[in-house]
Amino acid sequence: MLADIAAQFRAHPVATILELGSVVVCLFLFLGTLALFSTGLPTGRGDPWLALIGVGAVFVVFWTALVPLYERFVYAQ
């Protein structure tokens, strides 16, 4: 498995970093959600919840807007 990732990295370094980074972000969002649920509902401003929602929103915008634009401009030539 590690050899497959290394081979993929040599062939497509940017795509591999994006995919592995996405896995890490998804794990962070999942574990962060579980941790925040264990503390109960937010009180006051709920800064940890806002931070988690912000990270999730940036992640979604990245994959739904920025990556397709990048692919359109880079691979259109």
C-alpha angles and dihedrals in degrees: 000000000000090000089053091053091048091050091048090049091054091049098042112009098171095047092047093051091048092050095046090044089052091053090051092048091048091051090048092050092048095047092041091053091050091048093049092047089054090058093054133238118337118266125200112351095345095218096179090053091048090050092051092048090047093053090048092049093050090048092052094046090048094055098037100042115013101042094050090048090050092049092047094053098038100042098034092082 
